[in-house]
Amino acid sequence: MSEALITSGRIRRGLAVVMSFVVLGQPAGAQGEKPPECRLRFLAVGNAPPFKQEIRDGIRYELPPEPGSIPPRRLKLSIPGKDDEEKEIGDLRVKLGRLSEALAFKLGEGGEFVLRENEGGEPWLRLPKPSKGGDFLVVLRRDPKVGSWESAVAEFIPDQAPAGSVTLLNVCGVPVAVVFGESKLALPNGKPWRGELAAGKPVAFEYGIADAQGGLSRLTSRSLEQGAGERTLVILSRADREDARHPVKMTVLREAVR
């Protein structure tokens, strides 16, 4: 066999290998990129309504909270689709200061999230979808313009903090002055800050906001600590009760990192 034929055969085989790689091993985007995975957890922050009770026949009974004083206890998360059809993602149990279970799904293209109290009912809240996949925490708070949980606003933050970390999030609508150990911060609204918090080593924590005279009013001085394999989330939100002791509500959550 001539050298030219041998060379030609090698070229054809080489091209066949390359073409098979292009067809079988090409990036997913060339054939239709798969939607990224997304996991959402929800956290409602704010002041709990005052405890009320009444005595009937000598027995004390706790009275239910007034309408709008707490978020809906159960919500359904869905994504609108074509022809007004919706794809239900799952159910949420919502309680002030408690993280919900994670809901996992394919992110897909376009659309938005819809939260409803009842299937087929009017939307309680519409949320823009994240532009990329990953784990996210949706922080819910009552709409300050309405002053009731009948309407809410939300903040998305990444939910991927490692063990040994602390994340600070300000949703007060104005900057908050924070002292975390040796760090002095002007914490902007809606932008999380992450630092280190070693296991078993408490760190001093203070925060304050501007007062009516233009000075700084220190509101809280305490310490933050956590155990091995844990992470901490601190959320500062506006008090949403007129009789609240402080104008800022502090929510602290510690959890083990899986």
N, C-alpha and C positions, 0 to 999 in steps of 0.2 A: 504494500500500500504506500502511495506516495506521501511525502511529508506534507504536501498541501492538503490532501484529504484528511490526514490525521489532525492537522491544525484546524481545519474546518469543522470536524466532528467535535473537537474540544470546545470550540466557540459555541456550537449549537447547544452542547450540554451545559455550558456555562450560562448561556442565555436562558435555557429552560429552568435552571436553578434560580436565576435572578427573577424570572417571571413568576415562578411559584412563590417566591418570597414576597413579591409585590402583591400578588393576589391573596395569599393566605396570611402573610405577616405584616401587611401594611397597617398604618395607624387606623384606629376605628373611625376617625373623622372622615376618611375617604369613602367609607361605605355607609356612613350614618353613625355619628358618634353616639354612644349610649349615654343616657342621662346620668348625671352623677348622683351618688347616694347622699341623702340628707337626713339628719336626726335632729328633732326639735324637742326641747323641754320648755316648760312654761313656769313662770314664777310671778305670782301676784304680790305686790308690796303695798303697804299702807297701814293705817291705823285701824285696829279692830273696833267695832262698835261697842259702846258701853254695855256692861252686863246688866240686864234688867230681869226682875223676877216679881212674882205676885204670890200672895198666899190665898189659897182656896181650901176651905174646910180644914184649916190648920196645917196644910201641906204647902211647901214652897215649890213653885213651878217656874222654870226658866222661860222667859218670853222669847219668841223668835226675833231675830234682828229685823229692823225696819227695812222696807224695800229700798234697794240702792245702796245700803250701808256695807254690803259685802259683795264680792264678785259672784257670778253664777257658779254654783257648785259643780255642775257638769256642763261640758261644752263638746260640740262635735266639730272636728276640723276636716275641711274638704277643700278641693281644688276645682274651680269651674272648668268645664271642658267645652267641646263643640256642641252646638245645638242646645245650649242652656243646660246640658247635662253636667252633673258634678260627680267627681270621684271622692268618695269618703276615705279619709286617711285613718281616722280612729277617734275614740272618745278620750276626753280629758277630765280628770278630777282636779278641781281648782280650790285651793285654800290659801288664805293669806299667810305668807311666810314659809310655804311648803313647796318644794320642787315637785313637779308632776313627773309621771313616767315619760320616757322618751318615745316619740312616734317616729318611725323610720319609713322612708319612701324614696322613690325616684323623683328627682327634682323636676326634670322635664323642661319644656320651653314655655315662656310667657305665662300669662294668668296671674293669679294672686291666691292667697289663702283666705278662707272664709270661716269664721267661728260663729256657730249658732248654738242656742240653748236647746232647741228642738229640731228634729229632722223636718225640713220643709218650712221652718219658721223664718222670720226676718233675720238677716245677718246681725249679729251682735258687734262684730268687729271684722274689718277687712285689713289684711296685712300684705305688703309687697313680699314677693318671694326672693330669697337670697339669690345673688348672681352666680354663686358657686356652691358646690357641695361641701359637706362637712357637718360638724356638730355645732348647733347654735342654741343659745338660751334666749327666750323671748320674755322680757320683763314687762309685766302688765301693771298699770296703775290707773286709777280712776281719772277721767278727763277733768283737768282743773277748770276748764270752762263750764263744765256741767255740774261738777261737784257731787257726782253720783256714779256708782258702778253701773248705771244703766248705759253709760258710754265710757269707753276706755281708750288709752293710748298705749303704744308699745315701743320698746327698744330691742333691737337685735344685737347680741354680742357673741363672739366666738365662745364655744363651750369646750375648750380644749386645754385648759390650764393644767400643768403637770403637778405631781405631788411636791410638797414643799414650797408651794407658791401661795400668794394672796392676791386677789383681784379686787380693786376698788372701782365702783361705778357710781357716778353722780347723775341722778335724774331729777334734780331739783329745779332745773331750768335756768340756774345761775351758777357761776363758779363757786366752789366750796374750798376753803382753806383746810388743808390736812397736814398733820404731823404724824408720820409713821416712823417710829424709831428715830434715826438721824435724818430722815428725808422730810423736807418741807415742800409741800406741793400746793399749787393752785389747780385744783382738779376741775377741768372743764366739764360742761354738761354733755352726757352721752358718750364720752370717750373713756373706755376702761383703762386703768393703770395696773400694771402687774409688778409685783416685787417678790422677794424671797421671805419665807417665814419658816425658820428651822423648827424641827419637831422638839417639843418640850422646852422651848425658850420663848417666854412671853415677850412681846414687844409693845411698848407704849403707843397708844393711838389717841389722837385728839382731832376734833374738827370744829369748824365754826363758819359762820356766814356774816356778811356785812350787816350792821345794825342801822337803825334809822338815822343815826348821827354820822354815818359814814365810817365808823370804826368797825372792829372785828369782835364779834360776840362768840366767845368760846362756849360751845354747847355741851360737849361730852368729853370726858377724859377717862379712858379705860385701857385695858390691855387686850391684845389679840394673841392667841396661842392655838396650837394644833398638835396632833399626834403624828407619829411616823406613818407615811403613806397617805396623808391627808392633804387637802387643799381647802382654802377658805375664800368665800365670796362675801364682800361687804357692799351693800347697796344703800345709798343715802337718797331719800326721797322726801318731798314736801309733806308735812303733816296734813292729813285730809280730814281732820276733826277740829272743830273750833275750840274744844276744851282740851286739846293736846297739851302736854306739859312743855314740849319743845317744838319749835317750828320745823324741825327736821326729824324724820323717822329713820332709824338705823336698823337695817336687817342684816344679820350675820348668819351665814350658813357654812358649816364644816361638813365635808364628806370625804369618804375614802375614794381614792383613785383606783379604778379597776384596771 
